[in-house]
Every structure is written in C-alpha cells, then in structure tokens.
C-alpha cells in the first residue's frame, strides 16, 4: 500500500480492509462504492434523487440534511462515508461523538477525486479495483486537459440557482472541471463552495459563457445584452447532473461539459 494511503486511513481510524457494514451519507460516495464493486458492504445510504439500480434495495438512513440517527445506529455500521455538506452541522457533531470510523470526502479537484477513489478502495478491501479505477481516471483527466487546453481560458459563470443567485467558488470541484475544459470560473476567487452573488457582480466580471440547469434561468440573462455570453449566444444548458456528483462518473460528465464549451 502506498504510504500516503496508509496515513490517510489511519488518520481517521480506519484499518485497511476492515469494514464489513458501511453506511454512506453521500449519494456520490454511494456511487463510488458501486464503482468499486463493494455494494455488498453497504447496509445503509442517504437518499437524494433517483439512485443507481444497484442501490435501490439498500435501506435509507434519511435525506439530505435530515439524517435518521436512530435508523443509522440500528444498522450497526463499522464505517461511515461522509460528504460534510450532506449532513447538518449539529448531526455531524453527533456522529463525531459516536466514535464510528468515518471516511470524509470533499475533493476540491478531479486529481483529489482519483486519490480518494483509491483510498476508499483500500478501506473497502478492494485495493486492486481502486488502483485500476484511479489509474483510468488520471489517464482520462490528462487526456482532457491536453485536448481542451486554451492559451486564454474562457470566462465562465456557472449558475447553481437564480433566486437568490448562487454559483460555485474556486474550491468547489466543478471549478476544477471548468479548468480541465480550458475555462475559468469567473468567481474562482471566492472560497465558499456555493457563494451567493449579485447580478451586478456577474455584469462586472462579464463571462463569455453562462451555464445553468434550466432554460428559464438562461433566458433571464437576455435582459442584459451587454454580457459577452448573451451578445454571442453562449448560454449553455447543463442537463447532465453527473457533474454535481463527485464519483468516478464525474470524469465523463466533465468530458461532456468540455464538448459543450468547445462548440
């Protein structure tokens, strides 16, 4: 085992390969368990949208921000998989006091995502699959960077919501996905994962491309024809939700985003 993998696992009290009853408190981490071929270890999961077919019979322990602590404890997990934003702060504190080994994942880049796939695989006793999948991700990532590199990155505004107006900050993994595609997040200087911004600040930063998940959100920007993205018709509809779920499939979602930005 690589030294950094051993250190990472020991730092959170997880003996390599010891987990037999895993509860995932993140849909993206649940997907990662499936991708690593360890669904048989999963005894509980947090719900959010339509799950993969392999997860439909895994018992629920609640929804985003509404963790059913009693149900979780009844499953007697020996490993929790946590994405901090999926569980309310007060309940994260409760979990901490339970002294259940916890693997916490919040990658800020696609390279970190590959590292975490490999580390999680060791905790789930799937080290070979983890090495294989992580290598595939790194190879795909290098290919995308080379293919879509630009001397001058495209200025992109990534809209998360409209009322109020939210975007992604520079430490959010989507910001790194944009960089892989030869683009730059116009709000990369903001450190919050999902900062609230104003229309005036978007106008000031004048993105060349605006990405949003609904046509209505995109159409609303036509009220400001002075923005380069509106002027040149670069309002992109994001229909692929895979970009917002950091598991191995996010690399292919990033590839589709790169294709859209290259058109």
Buried (B, 14 or more C-beta within 10 A) or exposed (E): EEEEBEEBBEEBEBEBBEBBEBBBBBBBBBBBBBBBBBBEBBBBBBBBEEBBEBBEEBBEBBEBEEBBEEBBEEEEBBBBBBBEBBBEEEBBEBBEEEEBBBBBBBBBBBBBBBBBBBBBBBBBBBBEBBBBBBEBBBEBBEEBBEBBEEEEBBBBBBBBBBEEBBBBBBBBBBBBBBBBBBBBBBBBEBEBBBBEBEBEBBEEBBBBBBBBBBEEBBEBBEEBEEBBBBEEEBBBEBEBEBBBBBBBBBBEBBBBBBEBBEE
